[in-house]
């Protein structure tokens, strides 16, 4: 990791001063493959404000000097919407035992330096410290291997997630709508990845 990059963990309303910076970062990163997301600052501010209003939520910031170059979020699954809880309820997992990892976004110039691991380390440690969770989980959009929009040489994060101990759960999927570049409003399938949470020391 570059010595000029600092990692900071924010909880609840500590997130408020950074809402605009993170909103712009999310739009910029999710504009690329595989999300192709055409977002708006107003929507992103509202989305992030929900994390700020949740006391047990976390946002992990990566900053290079004063610039926010990465951000990663998490919150108790029960504090997210019913669409996110439904796949767990369908397979008999108590949503109250799940800490959900939202999105991680990081500018390309800062990738490959260990920041992604720092994001997971911080969120897993936070969930363990809360003391009531047995599973950490996140979901990722499903894209066809032969989608012509896939950039040449693109490497997805599956190997990274697998090495972190996460397993893809093909029977745990959800549908989420967002505005896609050149397509308008589209419903997208996403599949969950889960990992047992180790207790805090």
C-alpha positions as CSV (number, residue, x, y, z in Angstrom):
1,X,0.0,0.0,0.0
2,X,1.3,3.5,-0.8
3,X,2.6,5.3,2.3
4,X,0.5,8.3,1.3
5,X,-2.8,6.3,1.5
6,X,-4.5,6.3,4.8
7,X,-7.4,4.0,5.9
8,X,-10.0,5.4,8.2
9,X,-13.1,3.7,9.7
10,X,-16.2,5.8,10.2
11,X,-19.3,4.9,12.1
12,X,-22.8,6.4,11.8
13,X,-22.8,10.2,11.5
14,X,-19.0,10.4,11.2
15,X,-19.8,9.6,7.5
16,X,-21.7,12.9,7.0
17,X,-18.8,15.2,6.0
18,X,-17.8,12.8,3.3
19,X,-21.1,12.1,1.6
20,X,-20.5,14.1,-1.5
21,X,-16.9,12.8,-2.0
22,X,-18.1,9.2,-1.7
23,X,-21.1,9.8,-3.9
24,X,-18.9,11.2,-6.7
25,X,-16.5,8.3,-6.3
26,X,-19.3,5.7,-6.4
27,X,-20.7,7.2,-9.6
28,X,-17.2,7.3,-11.2
29,X,-16.2,3.7,-10.4
30,X,-19.6,2.0,-11.0
31,X,-19.8,3.7,-14.4
32,X,-17.4,1.1,-15.5
33,X,-17.8,-2.6,-16.2
34,X,-19.5,-4.7,-14.8
35,X,-22.1,-2.3,-13.3
36,X,-22.3,0.3,-16.1
37,X,-24.2,2.4,-13.6
38,X,-25.5,5.8,-14.6
39,X,-26.0,7.4,-11.2
40,X,-27.0,10.7,-9.8
41,X,-25.5,12.6,-6.8
42,X,-28.9,13.1,-5.2
43,X,-29.6,9.4,-5.3
44,X,-26.2,8.5,-4.0
45,X,-26.4,11.1,-1.1
46,X,-29.8,9.6,0.0
47,X,-28.3,6.0,-0.2
48,X,-25.3,6.9,1.9
49,X,-27.3,8.9,4.3
50,X,-29.0,5.6,5.3
51,X,-25.6,4.3,6.4
52,X,-25.0,7.5,8.4
53,X,-28.3,7.0,10.2
54,X,-27.4,3.5,11.2
55,X,-25.3,3.4,14.4
56,X,-23.7,0.0,13.7
57,X,-22.9,0.8,10.0
58,X,-19.3,1.3,8.9
59,X,-17.7,3.1,6.1
60,X,-14.0,2.5,5.5
61,X,-12.3,5.3,3.6
62,X,-9.1,5.3,1.7
63,X,-7.5,8.7,1.2
64,X,-4.5,9.9,-0.7
65,X,-3.7,13.2,1.0
66,X,-7.1,14.9,1.1
67,X,-8.6,13.0,-1.8
68,X,-11.0,10.2,-1.1
69,X,-9.8,7.4,-3.5
70,X,-11.8,4.5,-2.1
71,X,-14.7,3.6,0.1
72,X,-16.3,0.5,1.5
73,X,-19.5,0.1,3.4
74,X,-21.3,-2.4,5.7
75,X,-24.3,-2.6,8.0
76,X,-26.4,-5.2,9.8
77,X,-28.6,-6.9,7.2
78,X,-31.7,-6.2,9.2
79,X,-31.0,-2.5,8.6
80,X,-31.1,-2.9,4.8
81,X,-34.1,-3.4,2.6
82,X,-36.3,-6.5,2.4
83,X,-35.0,-7.4,-1.0
84,X,-31.6,-8.0,0.5
85,X,-32.9,-10.1,3.3
86,X,-35.2,-12.3,1.2
87,X,-32.5,-14.6,-0.2
88,X,-31.3,-15.5,3.3
89,X,-34.8,-16.0,4.6
90,X,-35.6,-18.3,1.6
91,X,-32.8,-20.7,2.6
92,X,-33.5,-20.5,6.4
93,X,-30.7,-18.2,7.5
94,X,-31.5,-15.8,10.3
95,X,-31.0,-12.3,8.8
96,X,-30.3,-11.0,12.3
97,X,-27.0,-13.0,12.2
98,X,-25.8,-11.5,9.0
99,X,-23.6,-8.4,8.6
100,X,-24.0,-7.2,5.0
101,X,-21.1,-5.6,3.1
102,X,-22.3,-3.0,0.7
103,X,-20.1,-1.8,-2.1
104,X,-16.4,-1.3,-2.3
105,X,-15.2,1.3,-4.8
106,X,-11.5,2.2,-5.5
107,X,-10.0,4.3,-8.2
108,X,-7.9,2.2,-10.7
109,X,-4.6,3.9,-9.9
110,X,-4.8,2.7,-6.3
111,X,-5.7,-0.9,-7.0
112,X,-3.3,-3.8,-6.4
113,X,-1.8,-2.2,-3.3
114,X,-3.6,-4.1,-0.6
115,X,-6.5,-1.6,-0.1
116,X,-9.1,-4.2,-1.0
117,X,-7.8,-6.5,1.7
118,X,-7.8,-3.5,4.2
119,X,-11.5,-2.9,3.3
120,X,-12.4,-6.5,4.1
121,X,-10.2,-6.7,7.2
122,X,-11.8,-3.5,8.7
123,X,-15.4,-4.6,8.0
124,X,-14.9,-8.1,9.2
125,X,-13.3,-6.8,12.4
126,X,-16.1,-4.4,12.9
127,X,-18.8,-7.0,12.5
128,X,-17.0,-9.4,14.9
129,X,-16.6,-6.6,17.5
130,X,-20.4,-6.1,17.5
131,X,-20.7,-9.6,18.8
132,X,-24.0,-10.7,17.4
133,X,-23.2,-11.8,13.8
134,X,-22.3,-15.3,12.5
135,X,-22.0,-14.5,8.8
136,X,-20.6,-11.7,6.6
137,X,-22.0,-11.4,3.1
138,X,-22.2,-9.3,0.0
139,X,-23.7,-9.6,-3.5
140,X,-22.3,-9.1,-7.0
141,X,-23.9,-8.5,-10.3
142,X,-24.1,-11.4,-12.7
143,X,-23.0,-10.8,-16.2
144,X,-22.9,-13.1,-19.2
145,X,-19.4,-14.3,-20.0
146,X,-20.0,-13.5,-23.7
147,X,-21.4,-10.0,-23.0
148,X,-19.9,-7.9,-25.9
149,X,-19.4,-5.0,-23.5
150,X,-17.0,-6.9,-21.3
151,X,-13.6,-5.2,-21.7
152,X,-10.8,-7.3,-23.2
153,X,-8.7,-8.8,-20.5
154,X,-11.1,-8.0,-17.7
155,X,-10.4,-9.8,-14.5
156,X,-13.3,-10.1,-12.1
157,X,-12.9,-10.3,-8.3
158,X,-14.0,-13.9,-7.8
159,X,-10.5,-15.3,-7.1
160,X,-9.9,-12.5,-4.6
161,X,-13.2,-13.2,-2.8
162,X,-12.5,-16.9,-2.8
163,X,-9.1,-16.4,-1.3
164,X,-10.7,-14.3,1.5
165,X,-12.8,-17.3,2.3
166,X,-16.1,-16.3,0.6
167,X,-18.2,-18.8,-1.2
168,X,-20.7,-17.9,-4.0
169,X,-24.2,-19.1,-3.2
170,X,-25.9,-19.8,-6.5
171,X,-29.3,-20.4,-4.9
172,X,-29.2,-17.0,-3.2
173,X,-29.9,-14.3,-5.8
174,X,-31.9,-11.1,-5.9
175,X,-33.0,-8.6,-8.5
176,X,-32.0,-4.9,-8.3
177,X,-33.0,-2.1,-10.7
178,X,-30.6,0.7,-11.8
179,X,-30.1,3.0,-14.7
180,X,-27.6,1.4,-17.1
181,X,-25.5,3.3,-19.6
182,X,-27.3,3.3,-22.9
183,X,-30.1,1.1,-21.7
184,X,-32.2,3.1,-19.2
185,X,-33.7,1.4,-16.2
186,X,-32.8,-2.3,-16.2
187,X,-33.4,-5.1,-13.6
188,X,-30.2,-6.9,-12.8
189,X,-29.6,-10.3,-11.1
190,X,-27.1,-10.4,-8.3
191,X,-25.8,-13.4,-6.4
192,X,-24.6,-13.5,-2.8
193,X,-21.2,-14.6,-1.4
194,X,-21.0,-15.6,2.2
195,X,-18.4,-16.4,4.8
196,X,-18.6,-17.6,8.5
197,X,-17.5,-14.8,10.8
198,X,-14.8,-15.5,13.3
199,X,-15.3,-14.2,16.8
200,X,-13.5,-11.1,17.9
201,X,-10.4,-12.0,20.0
